[in-house]
Amino acid sequence: MKIHIKNGRLIDPKNGVDAKCDVFVAAGKIVAIGDAPAGFTANRVIDATGRVVCPGLVDLAVRLREPGFEYLATLETEMKAAIAGGVTSLACPPDTDPPLDEPGLVEMLKFSAKNLNQAHVYPIGALTTALKGTNLTEMAELRDAGCVAFSQAEAPLADTQVLMHALQYAATFDFPVWLRAQDPALAKHGVAHEGEVSTRLGLPAIPVTAETVALSTILIIARETGARVHIARLSSAEGVAMVRDARARGLRVTCDIGIHHAHLSEMDIGYFDPNCNLTPPLRSQRDRDALRAGLADGTIDALCSDHTPVDEDAKQLPFSEAEPGATGVELLLPLALKWATESSLGLSVAIDRITAKPASILGIDAGHLATGATADVCVFDPEAYWRVEPSALYSLGKNTPFSGFEMRGRVTHTLVSGNLVFEKK
């Protein structure tokens, strides 16, 4: 399939490109940018006048819910949601049922995803067997099966000796370890940030110290072992400061935040809105502002959707009983653009945080559009306004705190390996 994308504004942060350029695709690759190669005849022309052409988005946290949770969502529905959101590469956490702790499970997931011929799927392997936090998995075998990193997802890892051994082993082979910084004892039974709102509503609270105590432990052990550590879903101002200091001291640490935490705070819980029951919890406005600032100055590397489809019955419960999580993969682009606009930053910065930077964390050749690169492309209209209607989302998870909100920026075309997999009618 030969595709000519014409008259678009090409933004490729990794290669420092922001200019009106045509893009030519053939045999799954970018074959030219600017002028057509000799003898090129397109099978399909996409007129991108008034639109932005950028690398396909790279999302660091998309729960596909397979295997084991097909009643919440399926691989097919969530992959459709991903490409509708311009996401061409995604990492899926290991908290499936059973967890991704055996090579066979990883190979099965990758095979099923590849057969759908949509977004590229990069599994994150379980750090410990069954995510129980006691015995380490066979990381080398999981890596050979296709895992790009290792994580506990939301499962606690309370035993610091196990954490030490995990990072020592991972450092030996330079395997990246992704960790959520939350002390299970301090966060026990909590559902909301410890602050004004949780006190007023009488909700069990999770203090910021649940994050900073765990983060301090992770950073100390990372320093001792030399392991490559990624802090997933940072949520507090103190956490941002700790990561910034760790980097200044030379630690191999990266981090991301969930897109919801770049915009919402504890105040958005309102009167017990279960769609705002998230993990980690929405924190104070001061924390939210620090996350936005850390994302702008590069302390925080990437934005992710933290896409978590939840069954409607599990959401429509009292706040403290509702299952945490929100759908987000289809909202990643417009919410990233919203953050950049409100922070007085250009489109290139927003796109960088959802393409090149997360691709670097995953260690994959994606998130750029140089000649010869795989043709994973997102075309979007930066001026298109649309309203978030849960029933119109491709994901089976309709749970979003942004229901009814007006968004700016909409994906019109998505190419994966040179194939046009999504087109907005």
Secondary structure, DSSP 8 states (H G I E B T S, - for coil): --EEEES-EEEEGGGTEEEE--EEEETTEEEEESS--TT---SEEEE-TT-EEEE-EEES-B---TTT-TTT--HHHHHHHHHHTTEEEEEE-S-SSS-S-SHHHHHHHHHHHHHHTSSEEEEEEESBGGG-SSSB--HHHHHHHT--EEE-TTS----HHHHHHHHHHHHHHT--EEE----HHHHTT--EETTHHHHHHT--EE-HHHHHHHHHHHHHHHHHHT--EEE-S---HHHHHHHHHHHHTT--EEEEEEGGGGT--GGGGTTT-GGG--SS----HHHHHHHHHHHHHTSS-EEE--B----HHHHSS-TTTS---B--TTTHHHHHHHHHHHTT--HHHHHHHTTHHHHHHHT-S-S---TTSB--EEEEEEEEEEE--GGG-SSS----TTTT-EEEEEEEEEEETTEEEEE--
